[in-house]
Amino acid sequence: MLAVPWRLIMSLRACGFIIFRRPCVPKVDNSAIEFLLLQTSYGTNHWTPPKGHVDPGESDLETAFRETKEEAGLDANQLKIIEGFKSELNYVANSKPKTVIYWLAEVKDYNVAIRLCEEHQAYRWLNLEEACKLAQFKDMAATLREGHEFLCSKTP
């Protein structure tokens, strides 16, 4: 078999949202931000924000909305995209390079119902430290921390 240089291997591309909620009454409370993580029903049953592979002809943002609807049951009109934050993770999954793009999205209703698909078996709303521990992967934990820091820097 012919060895193919690493840089020539097609990278898998996935997109999703780091979904969060926070109390907004009587004022926005960033100390109480909670992140939504979903537990997969396959493999190592890892915890992750909703995300998935980009379909042909689909934009990255369209993918993030579609996957969030499929995996968590949340429609685009239930989310507020936070302008100015976008994170790209690059790693190897199943012996192939993978790129995942995340945006921040806040649920408009703090008590919104989450409806899981068969790809996931559980979900949890977690504060930053709990989410970082459950996420297991250092790059995912770093992205959660960057998102939290971004939110705290943008809100009075």
DSSP file (Angstrom, degrees, kcal/mol; ACC not computed):
  #  RESIDUE AA STRUCTURE BP1 BP2  ACC     N-H-->O    O-->H-N    N-H-->O    O-->H-N    TCO  KAPPA ALPHA  PHI   PSI    X-CA   Y-CA   Z-CA
    1    1 A M              0   0    0      0, 0.0     2,-0.3     0, 0.0     0, 0.0   0.000 360.0 360.0 360.0 139.8    0.0    0.0    0.0
    2    2 A L        -     0   0    0      1,-0.1     2,-0.4     0, 0.0     0, 0.0  -0.605 360.0-125.8 -79.2 130.1    1.3    3.5   -0.9
    3    3 A A        -     0   0    0     -2,-0.3    -1,-0.1     1,-0.0     3,-0.0  -0.624  21.7-150.9 -77.5 129.4    1.9    5.8    2.0
    4    4 A V        -     0   0    0     -2,-0.4     5,-0.1     2,-0.0    -1,-0.0  -0.878  23.5-109.4-103.3 129.7    0.1    9.1    1.7
    5    5 A P    >>  -     0   0    0      0, 0.0     3,-1.9     0, 0.0     4,-0.5  -0.291  27.6-120.1 -57.1 140.6    1.6   12.2    3.3
    6    6 A W  G >4 S+     0   0    0      1,-0.3     3,-1.4     2,-0.2    -2,-0.0   0.850 110.7  57.3 -49.5 -44.3   -0.4   13.4    6.3
    7    7 A R  G 34 S+     0   0    0      1,-0.3    -1,-0.3     3,-0.0     4,-0.1   0.670 102.5  56.2 -68.2 -15.6   -1.1   16.8    4.9
    8    8 A L  G <4 S+     0   0    0     -3,-1.9     2,-0.3     2,-0.1    -1,-0.3   0.551  80.5 104.9 -92.9  -8.2   -2.8   15.2    1.8
    9    9 A I  S << S-     0   0    0     -3,-1.4     2,-0.2    -4,-0.5    87,-0.0  -0.585  82.3-111.3 -75.1 130.5   -5.3   13.2    3.8
   10   10 A M        -     0   0    0     -2,-0.3     2,-0.3     1,-0.1    -1,-0.1  -0.423  32.0-132.3 -64.0 127.2   -8.8   14.7    3.6
   11   11 A S        -     0   0    0     -2,-0.2    87,-0.2    -4,-0.1     2,-0.2  -0.626  13.1-124.2 -82.7 136.9   -9.8   16.1    6.9
   12   12 A L  E     -a   98   0A   0     85,-2.8    87,-2.9    -2,-0.3     2,-0.4  -0.573  27.9-151.1 -73.1 144.6  -13.3   15.4    8.3
   13   13 A R  E     +a   99   0A   0     -2,-0.2    41,-2.0    85,-0.2     2,-0.3  -0.980  19.7 169.9-126.2 131.3  -15.2   18.5    9.1
   14   14 A A  E     -aB 100  53A   0     85,-2.7    87,-2.3    -2,-0.4     2,-0.3  -0.948  10.3-164.4-135.6 156.6  -17.8   18.9   11.8
   15   15 A C  E     +aB 101  52A   0     37,-2.5    37,-1.7    -2,-0.3     2,-0.3  -0.979  17.9 141.1-141.8 152.4  -19.7   21.9   13.2
   16   16 A G  E     -aB 102  51A   0     85,-2.3    87,-1.5    -2,-0.3     2,-0.4  -0.963  39.6 -93.2-169.0-175.1  -21.8   22.7   16.3
   17   17 A F  E     -a  103   0A   0     33,-1.2     2,-1.0    -2,-0.3    87,-0.2  -0.933  17.0-137.8-117.8 140.3  -22.7   25.0   19.0
   18   18 A I  E     -a  104   0A   0     85,-3.3    87,-2.3    -2,-0.4     2,-0.4  -0.877  38.3-157.0 -87.2 104.5  -21.5   25.4   22.6
   19   19 A I  E     +a  105   0A   0     -2,-1.0    17,-2.7    17,-0.4     2,-0.3  -0.687  19.1 168.4 -93.2 137.0  -24.9   25.9   24.1
   20   20 A F  E     -aC 106  35A   0     85,-2.2    87,-2.3    -2,-0.4     2,-0.3  -0.920  19.9-157.5-141.0 166.1  -25.3   27.6   27.4
   21   21 A R  E     + C   0  34A   0     13,-2.2    13,-2.7    -2,-0.3    87,-0.1  -0.971  11.1 176.0-140.1 156.2  -27.8   29.2   29.7
   22   22 A R        -     0   0    0     -2,-0.3    11,-0.1    85,-0.3     8,-0.1  -0.974  39.3 -96.5-156.5 146.6  -27.6   31.7   32.4
   23   23 A P        -     0   0    0      0, 0.0     6,-2.2     0, 0.0     9,-0.1  -0.430  33.3-178.2 -63.3 138.8  -30.1   33.5   34.7
   24   24 A C        +     0   0    0      4,-0.2     4,-0.3    -2,-0.1     6,-0.0   0.307  39.3 118.6-120.8   5.9  -31.0   36.9   33.3
   25   25 A V  S    S-     0   0    0      1,-0.2    -1,-0.1     2,-0.2     4,-0.0  -0.991  89.5  -0.1-125.1 129.3  -33.4   38.2   36.0
   26   26 A P  S    S-     0   0    0      0, 0.0     2,-0.3     0, 0.0    -1,-0.2  -0.990 145.6 -21.8 -77.9 -13.0  -33.0   40.5   37.7
   27   27 A K  S    S-     0   0    0     -4,-0.0    -2,-0.2     0, 0.0     2,-0.1  -0.960  82.8 -72.7-148.4 166.3  -29.7   40.9   35.6
   28   28 A V        -     0   0    0     -2,-0.3     2,-0.6    -4,-0.3    -4,-0.2  -0.414  44.6-160.1 -62.1 129.8  -27.4   38.7   33.6
   29   29 A D    >   +     0   0    0     -6,-2.2     3,-1.2    -2,-0.1    -1,-0.1  -0.855  17.0 176.6-119.4  95.2  -25.5   36.5   35.9
   30   30 A N  G >  S+     0   0    0     -2,-0.6     3,-1.4     1,-0.3    -1,-0.1   0.716  77.2  69.7 -70.5 -20.2  -22.3   35.1   34.3
   31   31 A S  G 3  S+     0   0    0      1,-0.3    -1,-0.3   121,-0.0    -2,-0.0   0.696 100.5  49.6 -69.9 -15.3  -21.2   33.4   37.5
   32   32 A A  G <  S+     0   0    0     -3,-1.2    -1,-0.3    -9,-0.1    -2,-0.2   0.117  77.1 143.0-109.9  19.9  -24.1   31.0   36.9
   33   33 A I    <   -     0   0    0     -3,-1.4    95,-0.4   -11,-0.1     2,-0.4  -0.383  30.3-165.7 -61.5 134.9  -23.4   30.1   33.3
   34   34 A E  E     -C   21   0A   0    -13,-2.7   -13,-2.2    93,-0.2     2,-0.3  -0.988   7.1-146.5-125.7 136.9  -24.2   26.4   32.5
   35   35 A F  E     -CD  20 126A   0     91,-3.4    91,-2.5    -2,-0.4     2,-0.6  -0.787  14.6-127.3-102.2 143.7  -23.1   24.5   29.4
   36   36 A L  E     + D   0 125A   0    -17,-2.7   -17,-0.4    -2,-0.3     2,-0.4  -0.800  29.4 179.4 -90.9 122.8  -25.1   21.8   27.7
   37   37 A L  E     - D   0 124A   0     87,-2.4    87,-2.2    -2,-0.6     2,-0.4  -0.973  13.3-152.3-122.8 142.3  -23.2   18.5   27.2
   38   38 A L  E     -ED  48 123A   0     10,-3.1    10,-2.4    -2,-0.4     2,-0.6  -0.903  12.0-135.4-112.5 138.8  -24.6   15.4   25.6
   39   39 A Q  E     -ED  47 122A   0     83,-3.0    82,-2.7    -2,-0.4    83,-0.9  -0.838  24.9-126.8 -96.4 124.9  -23.4   11.9   26.3
   40   40 A T  E     - D   0 120A   0      6,-2.8    80,-0.3    -2,-0.6    79,-0.1  -0.272   1.4-143.4 -67.9 154.2  -23.0    9.7   23.2
   41   41 A S  S    S+     0   0    0     78,-2.7     2,-0.3    77,-0.1    79,-0.2   0.289  80.9  57.0 -95.6   6.7  -24.6    6.3   22.9
   42   42 A Y  S >  S+     0   0    0     77,-0.4     3,-2.2     4,-0.1     4,-0.4  -0.809  97.7   2.4-133.6 169.7  -21.6    4.8   21.1
   43   43 A G  T 3  S-     0   0    0      1,-0.3     0, 0.0    -2,-0.3     0, 0.0  -0.252 129.6 -11.6  57.3-127.9  -17.9    4.3   21.6
   44   44 A T  T 3  S-     0   0    0      1,-0.0    -1,-0.3    -2,-0.0    -3,-0.0   0.313  90.1-118.6 -88.6   8.6  -16.6    5.6   24.9
   45   45 A N    <   -     0   0    0     -3,-2.2    -2,-0.1     1,-0.1    -4,-0.0   0.890  50.6-179.5  54.6  42.9  -19.9    7.4   25.7
   46   46 A H        -     0   0    0     -4,-0.4    -6,-2.8    -7,-0.1     2,-0.4  -0.211  26.3-116.2 -71.5 164.8  -18.0   10.7   25.8
   47   47 A W  E     +E   39   0A   0     87,-0.6    -8,-0.2    -8,-0.2    -1,-0.1  -0.861  44.4 152.6-105.5 135.8  -19.7   14.0   26.6
   48   48 A T  E     -E   38   0A   0    -10,-2.4   -10,-3.1    -2,-0.4     3,-0.1  -0.988  46.5 -98.4-155.6 155.8  -19.7   16.7   23.9
   49   49 A P        -     0   0    0      0, 0.0     2,-0.1     0, 0.0   -31,-0.1  -0.401  65.6 -77.0 -67.6 161.4  -21.7   19.7   22.8
   50   50 A P  S    S+     0   0    0      0, 0.0   -33,-1.2     0, 0.0     2,-0.3  -0.430  74.8 139.7 -62.8 132.1  -24.0   19.0   19.8
   51   51 A K  E     +B   16   0A   0    -35,-0.2     2,-0.3    16,-0.2   -35,-0.2  -0.974  20.2 172.3-163.3 165.1  -22.1   18.8   16.6
   52   52 A G  E     -B   15   0A   0    -37,-1.7   -37,-2.5    -2,-0.3    15,-0.1  -0.989  38.5 -63.5-171.9 172.5  -21.9   16.8   13.4
   53   53 A H  E     -B   14   0A   0     -2,-0.3     2,-0.4   -39,-0.3   -39,-0.3  -0.331  51.0-110.5 -70.3 145.0  -20.4   16.3   10.0
   54   54 A V        -     0   0    0    -41,-2.0   -41,-0.2    -2,-0.1    -1,-0.1  -0.602  31.5-138.8 -74.5 127.5  -20.9   18.9    7.2
   55   55 A D    >   -     0   0    0     -2,-0.4     3,-2.1     4,-0.2     8,-0.1  -0.556  36.4 -81.4 -83.7 153.5  -23.2   17.5    4.5
   56   56 A P  T 3  S+     0   0    0      0, 0.0    -1,-0.1     0, 0.0     3,-0.1  -0.289 117.8  13.9 -55.2 133.6  -22.3   18.3    0.8
   57   57 A G  T 3  S+     0   0    0      1,-0.3     2,-0.4    -3,-0.1    -2,-0.0   0.460 101.3 120.3  81.1   1.9  -23.6   21.8   -0.2
   58   58 A E    <   -     0   0    0     -3,-2.1    -1,-0.3     4,-0.0     2,-0.1  -0.796  59.7-129.9-102.5 139.2  -24.2   22.8    3.4
   59   59 A S     >  -     0   0    0     -2,-0.4     4,-2.1    -3,-0.1    -4,-0.2  -0.396  27.7-109.3 -78.4 164.2  -22.5   25.7    5.1
   60   60 A D  H  > S+     0   0    0      1,-0.2     4,-2.1     2,-0.2     5,-0.1   0.922 120.1  47.6 -58.9 -45.5  -20.7   25.3    8.5
   61   61 A L  H  > S+     0   0    0      1,-0.2     4,-2.2     2,-0.2    -1,-0.2   0.884 108.9  53.6 -67.5 -38.6  -23.4   27.4   10.2
   62   62 A E  H  > S+     0   0    0      1,-0.2     4,-2.6     2,-0.2    -1,-0.2   0.903 108.6  51.5 -59.8 -40.4  -26.2   25.4    8.6
   63   63 A T  H  X S+     0   0    0     -4,-2.1     4,-3.1     2,-0.2     5,-0.3   0.932 107.3  51.8 -61.3 -46.6  -24.6   22.2    9.8
   64   64 A A  H  X S+     0   0    0     -4,-2.1     4,-2.0     1,-0.2   -47,-0.3   0.914 112.9  45.0 -58.9 -44.3  -24.4   23.6   13.4
   65   65 A F  H  X S+     0   0    0     -4,-2.2     4,-2.0     2,-0.2    -1,-0.2   0.926 114.8  48.0 -65.1 -44.8  -28.1   24.4   13.3
   66   66 A R  H  X S+     0   0    0     -4,-2.6     4,-2.7     1,-0.2    -2,-0.2   0.938 113.4  46.7 -61.9 -47.6  -29.1   21.1   11.7
   67   67 A E  H  X S+     0   0    0     -4,-3.1     4,-3.1     1,-0.2     5,-0.3   0.871 110.3  52.9 -64.9 -37.2  -27.1   19.0   14.2
   68   68 A T  H  X>S+     0   0    0     -4,-2.0     4,-2.0    -5,-0.3     6,-1.4   0.892 111.9  46.5 -65.5 -39.0  -28.4   21.0   17.2
   69   69 A K  H  X5S+     0   0    0     -4,-2.0     4,-1.1     4,-0.2    -2,-0.2   0.934 117.3  43.4 -65.5 -46.8  -31.9   20.3   16.0
   70   70 A E  H  <5S+     0   0    0     -4,-2.7    -2,-0.2    -5,-0.2    -3,-0.2   0.914 123.9  33.3 -66.1 -43.8  -31.2   16.6   15.4
   71   71 A E  H  <5S+     0   0    0     -4,-3.1    46,-0.9    -5,-0.2    -3,-0.2   0.803 135.7  17.7 -89.1 -30.9  -29.2   15.9   18.6
   72   72 A A  H  <5S-     0   0    0     -4,-2.0    43,-2.7    -5,-0.3    -3,-0.2   0.470  94.1-120.3-121.5  -6.6  -30.8   18.2   21.2
   73   73 A G     << +     0   0    0     -4,-1.1     2,-0.5    -5,-0.6    -4,-0.2   0.697  63.9 141.8  75.2  17.7  -34.2   19.0   19.7
   74   74 A L        -     0   0    0     -6,-1.4    -1,-0.2    41,-0.1    -2,-0.2  -0.840  40.3-146.8-100.4 125.2  -33.4   22.8   19.7
   75   75 A D    >   -     0   0    0     -2,-0.5     3,-1.9    -3,-0.1     4,-0.2  -0.457  27.7-109.6 -82.1 158.7  -34.6   24.9   16.8
   76   76 A A  G >  S+     0   0    0      1,-0.3     3,-1.6     2,-0.2    -1,-0.1   0.847 118.1  60.1 -55.5 -36.7  -32.7   27.9   15.5
   77   77 A N  G 3  S+     0   0    0      1,-0.3    -1,-0.3     3,-0.1    -3,-0.0   0.560  98.0  59.6 -74.0  -4.9  -35.4   30.2   16.9
   78   78 A Q  G <  S+     0   0    0     -3,-1.9    30,-2.5    30,-0.1    31,-0.4   0.429 100.6  70.2 -95.5  -1.4  -34.7   28.9   20.4
   79   79 A L  E <   -F  107   0A   0     -3,-1.6     2,-0.5    -4,-0.2    28,-0.2  -0.870  62.5-153.0-121.0 149.0  -31.1   30.0   20.2
   80   80 A K  E     -F  106   0A   0     26,-2.5    26,-2.8    -2,-0.3     2,-0.3  -0.975  23.1-140.3-117.2 114.2  -29.3   33.4   20.3
   81   81 A I  E     -F  105   0A   0     -2,-0.5     2,-0.8    24,-0.2    24,-0.2  -0.579  14.8-131.5 -75.6 132.8  -25.9   33.2   18.5
   82   82 A I  E >   -     0   0A   0     22,-2.4     3,-1.1    -2,-0.3    22,-0.5  -0.772  23.8-132.6 -89.1 112.6  -23.2   35.1   20.3
   83   83 A E  E 3  S+     0   0A   0     -2,-0.8     3,-0.1     1,-0.2    -1,-0.0  -0.321  81.3  29.5 -65.1 142.8  -21.4   37.3   17.8
   84   84 A G  E 3  S+     0   0A   0      1,-0.2     2,-0.5    -2,-0.0    -1,-0.2   0.352  92.1 101.5  95.6  -5.1  -17.6   37.4   17.8
   85   85 A F  E <   +     0   0A   0     -3,-1.1    19,-0.6    19,-0.1     2,-0.3  -0.957  32.0 147.7-118.7 127.8  -16.8   33.9   19.1
   86   86 A K  E     -F  103   0A   0     -2,-0.5     2,-0.4    17,-0.2    17,-0.2  -0.937  20.9-166.8-152.5 130.8  -15.8   31.0   16.9
   87   87 A S  E     -F  102   0A   0     15,-2.7    15,-2.9    -2,-0.3     2,-0.5  -0.966   5.4-158.3-126.1 137.9  -13.4   28.2   17.9
   88   88 A E  E     -F  101   0A   0     -2,-0.4     2,-0.4    13,-0.2    13,-0.2  -0.966   6.7-167.5-118.1 123.8  -11.7   25.6   15.7
   89   89 A L  E     -F  100   0A   0     11,-3.0    11,-2.7    -2,-0.5     2,-0.4  -0.898   1.0-167.7-107.8 138.2  -10.5   22.3   17.1
   90   90 A N  E     +F   99   0A   0     -2,-0.4     2,-0.3     9,-0.2     9,-0.2  -0.992  26.3 131.4-127.8 124.6   -8.1   20.0   15.1
   91   91 A Y  E     -F   98   0A   0      7,-2.4     7,-3.4    -2,-0.4     2,-0.5  -0.924  54.2 -91.6-157.2 178.0   -7.4   16.5   16.3
   92   92 A V  E     +F   97   0A   0     -2,-0.3     2,-0.4     5,-0.2     3,-0.1  -0.901  36.2 178.6-105.8 128.1   -7.3   12.9   15.1
   93   93 A A  E >  S-F   96   0A   0      3,-2.9     3,-1.4    -2,-0.5   -81,-0.1  -0.996  72.7  -8.7-129.5 126.6  -10.4   10.7   15.3
   94   94 A N  T 3  S-     0   0    0     -2,-0.4    -1,-0.1     1,-0.3    -2,-0.0   0.896 130.0 -56.0  53.0  43.9  -10.5    7.1   14.1
   95   95 A S  T 3  S+     0   0    0      1,-0.2    -1,-0.3    -3,-0.1    -3,-0.0   0.613 119.8 103.3  66.7  16.5   -7.0    7.6   12.5
   96   96 A K  E <  S- F   0  93A   0     -3,-1.4    -3,-2.9   -87,-0.0    -1,-0.2  -0.971  77.8-108.3-127.4 143.8   -8.2   10.6   10.4
   97   97 A P  E     - F   0  92A   0      0, 0.0   -85,-2.8     0, 0.0     2,-0.4  -0.442  39.4-167.3 -66.9 142.1   -7.6   14.3   10.9
   98   98 A K  E     -aF  12  91A   0     -7,-3.4    -7,-2.4   -87,-0.2     2,-0.4  -0.995  14.3-161.5-135.9 139.0  -10.8   16.1   12.1
   99   99 A T  E     -aF  13  90A   0    -87,-2.9   -85,-2.7    -2,-0.4     2,-0.4  -0.980   9.3-171.0-118.0 129.8  -11.7   19.8   12.3
  100  100 A V  E     -aF  14  89A   0    -11,-2.7   -11,-3.0    -2,-0.4     2,-0.5  -0.988   6.0-159.1-123.7 128.6  -14.6   20.9   14.5
  101  101 A I  E     -aF  15  88A   0    -87,-2.3   -85,-2.3    -2,-0.4     2,-0.4  -0.905  11.8-171.6-106.2 130.3  -15.9   24.5   14.4
  102  102 A Y  E     -aF  16  87A   0    -15,-2.9   -15,-2.7    -2,-0.5     2,-0.3  -0.960   8.7-172.3-122.8 142.0  -17.9   25.7   17.4
  103  103 A W  E     -aF  17  86A   0    -87,-1.5   -85,-3.3    -2,-0.4     2,-0.4  -0.843  31.5-109.6-116.2 162.0  -19.9   28.9   17.9
  104  104 A L  E     +a   18   0A   0    -19,-0.6   -22,-2.4   -22,-0.5     2,-0.4  -0.773  36.9 178.9 -90.9 137.6  -21.5   30.0   21.2
  105  105 A A  E     -aF  19  81A   0    -87,-2.3   -85,-2.2    -2,-0.4     2,-0.4  -0.985  15.1-152.5-142.1 130.2  -25.3   29.9   21.4
  106  106 A E  E     -aF  20  80A   0    -26,-2.8   -26,-2.5    -2,-0.4     2,-0.3  -0.837  22.7-121.8-100.5 135.7  -27.5   30.9   24.3
  107  107 A V  E     - F   0  79A   0    -87,-2.3   -85,-0.3    -2,-0.4   -28,-0.2  -0.575  13.9-145.2 -72.1 137.8  -30.9   29.3   24.8
  108  108 A K  S    S+     0   0    0    -30,-2.5     2,-0.6    -2,-0.3    -1,-0.1   0.794  89.5  52.8 -74.5 -28.5  -33.6   32.0   24.9
  109  109 A D  S >  S-     0   0    0    -31,-0.4     3,-2.0     1,-0.1    -1,-0.2  -0.944  74.2-152.9-112.2 115.3  -35.7   30.0   27.4
  110  110 A Y  T 3  S+     0   0    0     -2,-0.6    -1,-0.1     1,-0.3    -3,-0.1   0.820  97.9  45.1 -54.4 -34.3  -33.7   29.0   30.5
  111  111 A N  T 3  S+     0   0    0     -3,-0.1    -1,-0.3     2,-0.0    -3,-0.0   0.048  82.1 153.4-100.8  24.8  -36.0   26.0   31.1
  112  112 A V    <   -     0   0    0     -3,-2.0     2,-0.3     1,-0.1   -38,-0.0  -0.195  47.6-113.0 -56.9 143.8  -36.1   24.8   27.4
  113  113 A A        -     0   0    0    -40,-0.1     2,-0.5     2,-0.0    -1,-0.1  -0.630  23.0-147.2 -80.9 135.3  -36.7   21.1   26.9
  114  114 A I        -     0   0    0     -2,-0.3     2,-0.6   -40,-0.1   -41,-0.2  -0.896  10.3-166.2-101.8 129.7  -33.9   19.0   25.5
  115  115 A R        -     0   0    0    -43,-2.7     2,-0.1    -2,-0.5   -41,-0.1  -0.936  12.0-150.9-120.9 107.8  -35.0   16.1   23.2
  116  116 A L        -     0   0    0     -2,-0.6   -44,-0.2   -44,-0.1     2,-0.1  -0.430   2.1-141.8 -79.6 148.6  -32.2   13.7   22.5
  117  117 A C    >   -     0   0    0    -46,-0.9     3,-1.7    -2,-0.1    -1,-0.1  -0.406  41.2 -88.0 -93.8-179.4  -31.8   11.5   19.4
  118  118 A E  T 3  S+     0   0    0      1,-0.3   -47,-0.1    -2,-0.1   -77,-0.1   0.671 121.3  71.1 -66.8 -15.7  -30.6    7.9   19.4
  119  119 A E  T 3  S+     0   0    0    -79,-0.1   -78,-2.7   -78,-0.1   -77,-0.4   0.676 101.2  49.5 -72.3 -15.7  -27.0    9.1   19.1
  120  120 A H  E <   -D   40   0A   0     -3,-1.7   -80,-0.2   -80,-0.3     3,-0.1  -0.940  54.3-172.5-129.4 148.4  -27.1   10.3   22.7
  121  121 A Q  E    S+     0   0A   0    -82,-2.7     2,-0.3    -2,-0.3   -81,-0.1   0.550  71.3   8.0-114.2 -12.5  -28.3    8.7   25.9
  122  122 A A  E     -D   39   0A   0    -83,-0.9   -83,-3.0     2,-0.0     2,-0.3  -0.986  54.6-156.6-160.6 162.3  -28.1   11.6   28.4
  123  123 A Y  E     -D   38   0A   0     -2,-0.3     2,-0.3   -85,-0.2   -85,-0.2  -0.979   8.3-170.7-141.8 157.2  -27.6   15.4   28.8
  124  124 A R  E     -D   37   0A   0    -87,-2.2   -87,-2.4    -2,-0.3     2,-0.5  -0.996  22.0-138.5-147.3 144.2  -26.5   17.7   31.6
  125  125 A W  E     +D   36   0A   0     -2,-0.3     2,-0.3   -89,-0.2   -89,-0.2  -0.923  39.7 179.2 -96.6 124.5  -26.3   21.4   32.2
  126  126 A L  E     -D   35   0A   0    -91,-2.5   -91,-3.4    -2,-0.5    -2,-0.0  -0.950  30.7-118.1-133.9 145.6  -23.0   22.0   34.0
  127  127 A N     >  -     0   0    0     -2,-0.3     4,-2.8   -93,-0.2     5,-0.2  -0.252  50.9 -90.1 -69.8 173.2  -21.0   24.9   35.3
  128  128 A L  H  > S+     0   0    0    -95,-0.4     4,-2.5     1,-0.2     5,-0.2   0.908 124.9  45.2 -55.9 -50.5  -17.6   25.5   33.7
  129  129 A E  H  > S+     0   0    0      1,-0.2     4,-2.0     2,-0.2    -1,-0.2   0.912 115.2  47.2 -64.8 -42.3  -15.5   23.3   36.0
  130  130 A E  H  > S+     0   0    0      1,-0.2     4,-2.4     2,-0.2    -1,-0.2   0.915 112.9  50.0 -63.2 -42.4  -18.0   20.4   35.9
  131  131 A A  H  X S+     0   0    0     -4,-2.8     4,-2.3     1,-0.2    -2,-0.2   0.906 109.4  51.0 -63.5 -42.3  -18.3   20.7   32.1
  132  132 A C  H  X S+     0   0    0     -4,-2.5     4,-0.7    -5,-0.2    -1,-0.2   0.892 112.0  47.1 -63.7 -39.5  -14.5   20.7   31.6
  133  133 A K  H >< S+     0   0    0     -4,-2.0     3,-0.7    -5,-0.2    -2,-0.2   0.922 114.8  45.4 -66.9 -43.8  -14.1   17.6   33.8
  134  134 A L  H 3< S+     0   0    0     -4,-2.4   -87,-0.6     1,-0.2    -2,-0.2   0.826 102.4  65.1 -71.0 -31.3  -16.9   15.7   32.0
  135  135 A A  H 3< S-     0   0    0     -4,-2.3     2,-2.3    -5,-0.2    -1,-0.2   0.757  81.4-166.7 -64.4 -24.7  -15.6   16.7   28.5
  136  136 A Q    <<  +     0   0    0     -4,-0.7     2,-0.4    -3,-0.7    -1,-0.2  -0.117  52.9  96.5  70.2 -41.7  -12.4   14.7   29.1
  137  137 A F  S  > S-     0   0    0     -2,-2.3     4,-2.3     1,-0.1     3,-0.2  -0.654  70.0-141.0 -88.7 134.9  -10.5   16.1   26.2
  138  138 A K  H  > S+     0   0    0     -2,-0.4     4,-2.5     1,-0.2     5,-0.2   0.876 101.4  52.0 -60.2 -40.4   -8.1   19.0   26.9
  139  139 A D  H  > S+     0   0    0      2,-0.2     4,-1.8     1,-0.2    -1,-0.2   0.861 110.5  48.3 -68.4 -33.4   -8.9   20.9   23.7
  140  140 A M  H  > S+     0   0    0     -3,-0.2     4,-2.3     2,-0.2    -2,-0.2   0.912 112.0  49.3 -70.4 -41.7  -12.7   20.7   24.4
  141  141 A A  H  X S+     0   0    0     -4,-2.3     4,-2.3     1,-0.2    -2,-0.2   0.904 110.4  51.2 -62.0 -41.3  -12.1   21.9   28.0
  142  142 A A  H  X S+     0   0    0     -4,-2.5     4,-2.5     1,-0.2    -1,-0.2   0.887 109.4  50.6 -63.8 -38.7   -9.9   24.8   26.7
  143  143 A T  H  X S+     0   0    0     -4,-1.8     4,-2.5     2,-0.2    -2,-0.2   0.901 109.4  50.3 -66.9 -40.7  -12.7   25.7   24.2
  144  144 A L  H  X S+     0   0    0     -4,-2.3     4,-2.4     2,-0.2    -2,-0.2   0.918 111.8  48.4 -61.6 -42.7  -15.3   25.8   27.0
  145  145 A R  H  X S+     0   0    0     -4,-2.3     4,-2.7     2,-0.2    -2,-0.2   0.910 111.1  50.1 -64.3 -42.0  -13.0   28.0   29.1
  146  146 A E  H  X S+     0   0    0     -4,-2.5     4,-2.4     1,-0.2    -2,-0.2   0.910 111.5  49.0 -62.7 -41.9  -12.4   30.4   26.1
  147  147 A G  H  X S+     0   0    0     -4,-2.5     4,-2.4     2,-0.2    -2,-0.2   0.915 112.1  47.9 -63.0 -43.6  -16.1   30.6   25.6
  148  148 A H  H  X S+     0   0    0     -4,-2.4     4,-2.5     2,-0.2    -2,-0.2   0.922 112.3  49.0 -63.1 -45.1  -16.8   31.3   29.2
  149  149 A E  H  X S+     0   0    0     -4,-2.7     4,-1.8     1,-0.2    -1,-0.2   0.902 110.4  51.7 -61.4 -42.0  -14.1   34.0   29.3
  150  150 A F  H  X S+     0   0    0     -4,-2.4     4,-1.0     2,-0.2    -2,-0.2   0.928 110.5  48.1 -60.8 -46.0  -15.5   35.6   26.1
  151  151 A L  H >X S+     0   0    0     -4,-2.4     4,-1.0     1,-0.2     3,-0.6   0.911 111.2  49.9 -61.9 -43.1  -19.0   35.7   27.7
  152  152 A C  H 3< S+     0   0    0     -4,-2.5    -1,-0.2     1,-0.2    -2,-0.2   0.807 109.7  51.5 -67.6 -28.5  -17.7   37.2   30.9
  153  153 A S  H 3< S+     0   0    0     -4,-1.8    -1,-0.2    -5,-0.2    -2,-0.2   0.689 111.3  48.0 -80.3 -18.0  -15.7   39.9   29.0
  154  154 A K  H << S+     0   0    0     -4,-1.0    -2,-0.2    -3,-0.6    -1,-0.2   0.605 100.1  70.1 -98.9 -14.1  -18.8   40.9   26.9
  155  155 A T     <        0   0    0     -4,-1.0  -125,-0.1    -5,-0.1    -1,-0.0  -0.902 360.0 360.0-112.1 130.7  -21.4   41.3   29.6
  156  156 A P              0   0    0      0, 0.0    -1,-0.1     0, 0.0    -4,-0.1   0.521 360.0 360.0 -60.5 360.0  -21.3   44.1   32.2
